[in-house]
Amino acid sequence: MTDARIAMTTVGSQEDAARIAEALVEEKLAACVQILPAMQSVYRWEGKIQKQCEWLLLIKTVAGRIAVLQRRVGEMHPYDLPEFVVVEVTEGSQPYLEWLAVATTLLS
């Protein structure tokens, strides 16, 4: 078990993805944010099937930063109801996990 987490959200433009990713790393809420290229999302919204091109952000962080991270993503996100899900990292390279912890520490 580790303290590492991967949070995910999607946005409707590459510009929004870059803006959010840079802010999260700058504010040390994330050690790294990977922006995956455009994909097609199909979902039900307000009773209708929707199709939209979206970019996926994989946000590498630690458990102690999740609450602030979720609030900050919500503040910057263009959607009325942004996706925000978190996956627990159970194992990983020890040097990488240590770097992730340092990169999200406010004291560093």
RONUMAR-933801 format. One record per atom (N, C-alpha, C): residue in three letters; x negated, y, z. Coordinates in steps of 0.2 Angstrom, whole numbers, padded with zeros to 4 digits, always signed. Layout:
! residues N
ALAXYZ/...
This chain:
! residues 108
MET-0004-0006+0000/MET+0000+0000+0000/MET-0004+0006+0000/THR-0002+0011-0004/THR-0006+0017-0004/THR-0001+0023-0003/ASP-0004+0029-0002/ASP-0001+0035-0002/ASP+0001+0038-0009/ALA-0002+0036-0014/ALA-0001+0038-0021/ALA+0006+0037-0023/ARG+0009+0042-0027/ARG+0015+0042-0030/ARG+0015+0044-0037/ILE+0019+0042-0041/ILE+0020+0044-0048/ILE+0027+0047-0049/ALA+0028+0053-0049/ALA+0035+0056-0050/ALA+0036+0057-0058/MET+0042+0057-0060/MET+0044+0058-0067/MET+0049+0063-0068/THR+0049+0067-0073/THR+0054+0071-0075/THR+0054+0072-0083/THR+0059+0074-0086/THR+0059+0075-0093/THR+0061+0082-0095/VAL+0059+0085-0100/VAL+0061+0092-0102/VAL+0062+0092-0110/GLY+0065+0097-0112/GLY+0067+0097-0119/GLY+0062+0100-0124/SER+0057+0103-0122/SER+0052+0106-0126/SER+0045+0104-0124/GLN+0040+0104-0128/GLN+0033+0104-0127/GLN+0031+0110-0122/GLU+0033+0115-0124/GLU+0031+0122-0120/GLU+0033+0121-0113/ASP+0040+0119-0112/ASP+0042+0118-0105/ASP+0037+0113-0101/ALA+0036+0107-0105/ALA+0032+0102-0102/ALA+0025+0105-0100/ALA+0022+0109-0104/ALA+0015+0111-0103/ALA+0015+0117-0097/ARG+0020+0121-0097/ARG+0021+0126-0092/ARG+0022+0123-0085/ILE+0026+0118-0084/ILE+0027+0114-0078/ILE+0021+0111-0076/ALA+0018+0107-0080/ALA+0012+0103-0079/ALA+0007+0107-0076/GLU+0005+0113-0079/GLU+0000+0117-0077/GLU+0001+0120-0070/ALA+0007+0122-0069/ALA+0009+0125-0063/ALA+0008+0120-0057/LEU+0010+0114-0058/LEU+0010+0109-0053/LEU+0003+0107-0051/VAL-0002+0107-0056/VAL-0009+0106-0055/VAL-0012+0112-0052/GLU-0010+0118-0054/GLU-0013+0124-0051/GLU-0011+0124-0044/GLU-0005+0123-0042/GLU-0003+0123-0035/GLU-0004+0117-0031/LYS-0008+0113-0034/LYS-0010+0106-0030/LYS-0005+0102-0028/LEU+0001+0102-0031/LEU+0006+0098-0030/LEU+0005+0091-0034/ALA+0001+0092-0039/ALA-0001+0086-0043/ALA-0008+0086-0044/ALA-0011+0080-0044/ALA-0018+0079-0046/ALA-0019+0079-0054/CYS-0014+0077-0057/CYS-0014+0076-0064/CYS-0007+0075-0067/VAL-0005+0078-0072/VAL+0001+0077-0075/VAL+0000+0075-0082/GLN+0003+0070-0084/GLN+0002+0067-0091/GLN+0009+0069-0095/ILE+0008+0072-0101/ILE+0014+0074-0105/ILE+0014+0069-0110/LEU+0019+0064-0110/LEU+0020+0060-0116/LEU+0024+0063-0122/PRO+0022+0061-0128/PRO+0025+0064-0133/PRO+0032+0063-0134/ALA+0035+0067-0139/ALA+0042+0067-0139/ALA+0045+0060-0140/MET+0051+0059-0137/MET+0055+0053-0137/MET+0062+0055-0138/GLN+0066+0050-0140/GLN+0073+0051-0140/GLN+0076+0048-0134/SER+0080+0052-0131/SER+0084+0050-0125/SER+0091+0050-0127/VAL+0095+0045-0124/VAL+0102+0044-0125/VAL+0105+0043-0118/TYR+0110+0047-0117/TYR+0113+0047-0110/TYR+0120+0050-0110/ARG+0124+0049-0105/ARG+0130+0051-0104/ARG+0130+0058-0100/TRP+0133+0063-0103/TRP+0133+0069-0099/TRP+0140+0073-0100/GLU+0143+0074-0095/GLU+0150+0077-0095/GLU+0155+0074-0100/GLY+0155+0067-0099/GLY+0159+0063-0102/GLY+0158+0061-0110/LYS+0152+0063-0112/LYS+0150+0062-0119/LYS+0143+0059-0120/ILE+0142+0055-0125/ILE+0136+0052-0126/ILE+0132+0058-0129/GLN+0126+0059-0127/GLN+0121+0064-0129/GLN+0115+0061-0132/LYS+0112+0064-0137/LYS+0105+0062-0139/LYS+0101+0068-0139/GLN+0095+0068-0137/GLN+0090+0073-0136/GLN+0083+0071-0137/CYS+0079+0075-0140/CYS+0072+0074-0140/CYS+0069+0077-0134/GLU+0065+0073-0130/GLU+0062+0075-0124/GLU+0055+0073-0123/TRP+0052+0077-0118/TRP+0045+0075-0117/TRP+0045+0073-0109/LEU+0041+0067-0108/LEU+0041+0064-0101/LEU+0035+0067-0098/LEU+0035+0069-0092/LEU+0030+0071-0087/LEU+0029+0066-0082/LEU+0023+0063-0082/LEU+0021+0058-0077/LEU+0016+0062-0072/ILE+0019+0063-0066/ILE+0016+0068-0061/ILE+0012+0063-0056/LYS+0006+0064-0055/LYS+0002+0060-0050/LYS+0001+0064-0044/THR+0003+0061-0039/THR+0003+0065-0032/THR+0003+0060-0026/VAL+0004+0063-0020/VAL+0004+0059-0014/VAL+0011+0060-0011/ALA+0012+0055-0006/ALA+0019+0055-0003/ALA+0020+0061+0001/GLY+0015+0064+0004/GLY+0016+0070+0008/GLY+0018+0076+0004/ARG+0017+0076-0003/ARG+0018+0082-0007/ARG+0025+0081-0011/ILE+0029+0076-0010/ILE+0035+0074-0014/ILE+0040+0080-0013/ALA+0042+0081-0007/ALA+0047+0086-0005/ALA+0046+0093-0008/VAL+0040+0095-0008/VAL+0038+0102-0011/VAL+0038+0101-0018/LEU+0035+0096-0021/LEU+0035+0095-0028/LEU+0042+0095-0031/GLN+0047+0091-0028/GLN+0053+0091-0030/GLN+0057+0098-0030/ARG+0056+0101-0025/ARG+0059+0108-0025/ARG+0056+0112-0030/ARG+0049+0112-0031/ARG+0046+0116-0036/ARG+0048+0114-0043/VAL+0048+0108-0045/VAL+0051+0106-0051/VAL+0058+0108-0053/GLY+0062+0108-0048/GLY+0069+0111-0048/GLY+0069+0118-0050/GLU+0064+0122-0047/GLU+0064+0129-0048/GLU+0062+0131-0055/MET+0057+0127-0058/MET+0054+0128-0064/MET+0058+0125-0070/HIS+0062+0120-0069/HIS+0065+0116-0074/HIS+0071+0119-0077/PRO+0071+0119-0084/PRO+0077+0122-0088/PRO+0084+0119-0087/TYR+0084+0112-0085/TYR+0090+0108-0085/TYR+0094+0110-0079/ASP+0101+0109-0079/ASP+0105+0110-0074/ASP+0104+0104-0069/LEU+0103+0098-0071/LEU+0102+0093-0067/LEU+0096+0089-0069/PRO+0090+0091-0067/PRO+0083+0088-0069/PRO+0083+0081-0067/GLU+0080+0077-0071/GLU+0078+0070-0068/GLU+0072+0071-0064/PHE+0072+0068-0058/PHE+0066+0068-0053/PHE+0066+0061-0050/VAL+0062+0056-0052/VAL+0062+0050-0049/VAL+0054+0049-0047/VAL+0054+0045-0042/VAL+0047+0044-0039/VAL+0046+0036-0038/VAL+0040+0034-0041/VAL+0038+0027-0040/VAL+0032+0027-0035/GLU+0032+0022-0031/GLU+0027+0021-0026/GLU+0021+0017-0029/VAL+0015+0019-0028/VAL+0009+0015-0031/VAL+0007+0011-0026/THR+0007+0004-0027/THR+0005-0001-0022/THR-0002-0002-0022/GLU-0005-0002-0028/GLU-0012-0003-0028/GLU-0015+0001-0033/GLY-0022+0002-0033/GLY-0026+0006-0038/GLY-0033+0006-0037/SER-0037+0009-0041/SER-0044+0010-0040/SER-0045+0014-0034/GLN-0049+0012-0029/GLN-0050+0016-0023/GLN-0053+0023-0025/PRO-0058+0023-0029/PRO-0061+0030-0031/PRO-0056+0035-0034/TYR-0051+0032-0038/TYR-0046+0036-0041/TYR-0041+0038-0036/LEU-0039+0034-0032/LEU-0034+0036-0026/LEU-0037+0041-0022/GLU-0044+0041-0020/GLU-0047+0046-0016/GLU-0047+0052-0020/TRP-0049+0052-0026/TRP-0049+0059-0030/TRP-0042+0062-0030/LEU-0036+0058-0031/LEU-0030+0060-0031/LEU-0028+0063-0024/ALA-0030+0060-0019/ALA-0029+0063-0012/ALA-0032+0070-0011/VAL-0038+0070-0013/VAL-0042+0076-0013/VAL-0039+0082-0017/ALA-0037+0080-0023/ALA-0035+0085-0028/ALA-0028+0088-0026/THR-0024+0085-0021/THR-0018+0087-0019/THR-0018+0090-0012/THR-0024+0090-0009/THR-0025+0093-0003/THR-0026+0101-0003/LEU-0022+0104+0001/LEU-0022+0112+0001/LEU-0029+0114+0003/LEU-0032+0111+0007/LEU-0039+0113+0010/LEU-0045+0113+0005/SER-0044+0109+0000/SER-0050+0108-0005/SER-0050+0114-0010/
